[in-house]
Amino acid sequence: MKIAAALAIGLFALGGAQGAIAADDEPWKNKTTSLVIDAYELNTVEWDKMVTNKRIAGFISKASDGLPEVYDCSRKHNGDTVNHCKTMWRKYAVSRELHQTRRLLAKANGLLWGAYHLGRPGNPVDQANHFLDYAAPGPEDMMVLDIESLDSSQFMSLDDAETFARHIKARTGRYPVLYINHDTARYIATRREQYRLLSRLPLWYARYKPEIKGVFPMGNWDNYMLWQFSSSTNCDDRSCPMRIEGTLDDIDVNTVPISREALAKIWGKGELLPEKPPALQYLVNVKGSLGTSALAGLGFGSAHSLARVPSVLTALNYQED
């Protein structure tokens, strides 16, 4: 009975928090909300057309990808041949020039500017240095670490991501925003005691569904900072959540749950989110049975009388994709 009462109170308290969030059901259809565009080097952008959309508040461009390419192809390199190495370097140099051009255009048109690093396997400190050298972010620019999936054979591991974020903080005094999909966000949220830093980075949430009711709050994240809702994943000639003039269907479009003015105030801050007490983290077991980490703080029984459910099996907002 005590456990049931504690669970009921916990869900009631969190339900109130969820009720205060109104940015989970196609918020981009509300024309008062702001948008952020992000692009990698192969996305086509006609800037004179795109900037006529006054809802667009910011632009985030891909910067670095893993470790830097080798300039001197007589040294060890990642190409199949020396000529391949030289081609890779030329592409790298061109993409860096494009990144710098985009920054000039974005800022000239009054847009907030950001840059992201695509995390790969390999030394995370070297990758952080690569990103800062490539992007050369100003104090007002957003910095982002992009972790595409939990597959550490292709993308940066979560442990390395924490090292990356710490090094960015050491060199700039600010933390990066974390770009992840729903599965990775849920994985980190349910292991936030293991990933104490990643679970407190501002969240850029990638999920291509029209609504995300019940997802937030999740771990330390009360809400997303950015929600990437449209990309080549769910946009084609037949249907698309949002088309942006001056771009093709493969452009990424993001919504924000706050005003343009409020977004500008936090855009480049790079501050950690508050860490929530463990009692608010583990409430529902994926398999359907009760799970809790420490409900004693709510005044119902002692912590020793309640079995702790391992975080690997629990999630506050478990959802099947």
N, C-alpha and C positions, 0 to 999 in steps of 0.2 A: 504493500500500500504506500509506504514512504517513497519507494522508487517511482511508482506511477505518479504520485503527486509531484515529485520533483521534475519528472519529465514533462508533465503538463505545464508547470510554471515556466520551465525553460522554453518550451515551444511557444507559449503565449508571449513571452518577452521577445523572442526572435521574430514572431509573427508580426508584432508591432513594428519592428525595424524594417521588415520586408514591405509592409504596407506603405511605408514612407518612400519607397523607391518606385518611381513611375516611369522608368526609362527602360522597360523590359519588353514592351510590345510594340514593335515597329515604330520606334521613336523618330526615325528619319522622316516619317510622313508628316510630322509636325514641322511646319515650315519655319518655326521660330528657333528650332534647334540648329546647332552648328555642325559642319562636316569637316573632316580632315581627309586629305588624299595622300596615299602613299604609293610609291612606285619604285621598281627596280630598273636596271639600266636598259632593258629591252622594251619597257612601256613607252608608247608614243603619247606625247603631251603637246597639244597646241595651246600655248599659254595665253594667247590673245583671246581665245574662246573660253578657256577654262575659267579664267579670272572674272568673267562676267557673272558667274554664279557667286553672289554675295554671301551665300551661306557657308562657303568654304573659308575656314578660319586658319587652316594650317596645311603644310605640305611636309611629308617625311620621305626622305629619299634613302634608298639603299646605299651604304657606303662600302665598308670592307666585308670580305667573305673569308673567314678562316685566317690563315697565315698569309703574309704578302708573297707575291710572285717574285721569282728570282730574276734580277736584272742581268747578271753576268751568267750566261748560259754555259760557260765553261766550268762552272761550279755545279754542285749537286742541284738538280731541279726536278720538278714534277712532270715535265713533258716527256712524251714518248721518244722524241728525238730533239736535237739541238734546234732545228727549225721550228718544231712544235713549241719548244720553250720560248723562242723569240716571238711566236704568234701570241702565246699566252701573255707575255709581257706587254705587247702592243695593245691587246684588248684591255688589259688592266689599266694601262696609261690612259686610254680613251675613256674608259668608264669613270676614272677619277676626274678627268676634265669635264665630263658630262655632269658629274656630281657638283662640281664647283659652279658650273653654269646654272644649274637648277637653283642653287642657293642664291645666286645673284638675282635671278628672275623672281623667285619666291619673295625675297625680302623687298625687292623693288616694287612689288605689288601688295605690300603690306601684310603678307602671310607670316604666320608663325613658322619657324623652320626647325626641322629635326632630321636626325640621321640614325640609321640602324646598322648594327653589325650582325651578320649571319654567323652564329656560333657553329664551329666545326670541331672535330677531334683535333687535338694538338694543344700545345702549351697555352693555357688561358691568359697568362701574363703577357706573353708575346702577342696574342690576339688582341688584348686590350690596348697595348701600345700601338699595334697596327691600326686599330680603329681610330685612336686619338690622332695619330699622324695623318691618316687618310682624311678623316672628317674635319679635323681642326675645329671642334665645336666652340662657339662663343659662350659666354656665361649665361646667355638667355636662351640658348638652343637646347632642344630636347635630345637626349642620348638614349638609345634603345638597344637592348640585347634581344635578338631574335633566336628563340629555340623552337625549331619547327616541329619536333616530335621527341619522344623519349628514346628513340633509337640512337644510342650513343656510338654506333658504328658509322653513322652519317652526320650526326649533329653533336654539338657540345653536350657533355654530361651535366647533370644538375650540380654535382660537386664542383666541377670546373667552372660552371656558371657563377657559383658563389665566389670563387676566387677572382673571376673576371670582374664582377661587380665591386668587390673590395678594392681591386687595383684601380678601377675607374674612380672610385671615391678618393683613394689615396692621391691620385694625380690631379683631380679636378675639384675635390671638395664636395662633389655631388654624386648621387647614385643614378644608374640608368633606370629607365622604365623597362619592364619585362613583357615581351610579346610572346604569348603562348596560346595554344588552342584549349578547348574545354577539357580534354582528357589530361593534359599536362597540368592545367590549373587545379583540377580535382586531385591529382596525384600529389601535388605540392601541398595543397590545403590540408589533406588528411595526414600529411607527414611534416607539418609545420614545425614541430619540435626538432626534426632532423634538418630541415632547411629553414633555419631561423631568419636568414637574410632574404632569400628568394621570396618567401611567403609574405614579406613586408614591402617589397618593391611595388610601386604603382603598376597597375595591371592594364595592359593592352590585350584585350580579349578577342580571339578570333573564333567566331562561330557563325555558320551560314544558315541560320534559321530565322523565321520572322519574329519569334518571341522567345524569351529566355526566362519566363516566369518561374520563380522558385529556385533559381540558380544562386542568387545572392540574398543574404550574405553567405560567403563561403570562406572558411578559415578566417584569416585576417582581412580579407577583402570584403568590405561592405558593398562595394559596387565596382564596376570597371571604370577606368579613366577614359579609355577608348574602346569601342566595340567595332571590329572589322566585320561588317555584315554583308558586303558584296565584293565578289572577286570573280575570276574566271571559273571558280568552282561552281557558282550558282548563277552566273550571268552569261547568256548567249543570245542569239538572234531572236529566239522565241520569247524569252522572259528574262527579266533582270530586276532585282530589288530597286536599283537606281542607276540611271545612265547619266553620265556627266559629259556635257558638251565639251568637245576638244580632246576627248580621250576615247579609247576603244573599250570593248567589253571586258578586257582583261585587267582593267585598272582596279585597284583596291580602294574601297570607300568605307569610311569610318564615321560613326556617330559619337557624340559626347553627351553625357547626362547633365551638363551644366552649361551656363551661358558662355558666349564668346569672351565676354569680359572676365568671367571667373576662370575660364580656361587659360587665358593669357597670364593670369596671376600665378598659376601653378605650373605652367608649361615646362619651364626649365629649372624648376626648384630642385628636383632630384632628392626629395626627402623621403625617409622611410615612413610607412604607415604604422599606426599604433599596434602593439602586440596585444591580442586579446587573451584573457584568462583561459586556461585549458578547459574550464567548466563549460564554456560556450562552444567548444569545438566538436566533441564527439557525443552525438545524441542518438543517431539512428544507425543500426547495423544493416549492412547491405542485404544480409540474408533474412532480415525481418525481425530479429530478436533485439531486445534492449541492449544498448551499449552506452557506457558513460566513462568519463575520465576522472571527474572529481565533482560530484554533485553535493559534497559535504558543505561547500561554500554557500549553497543555497539554503542550508539549515535542515537538511533531511538526512539524518544518520551520519555515521563516520565514513571517511574515505576508505577505511580498512574493511568495511562491511560490504562494499560495492566492488564487484569484479570489473577490472578495466579491460575494455575491448581493444585489442591491438589496432593501432591506427591504420594499418594496411587494409583492414576490413571495414573501416567506418568512414562515413562521409556525411556531413551535415546536409548536403543537398545532392545526394546521389541521383543521377539521371542517366538513363540509357540513351545513347546517341541514335 
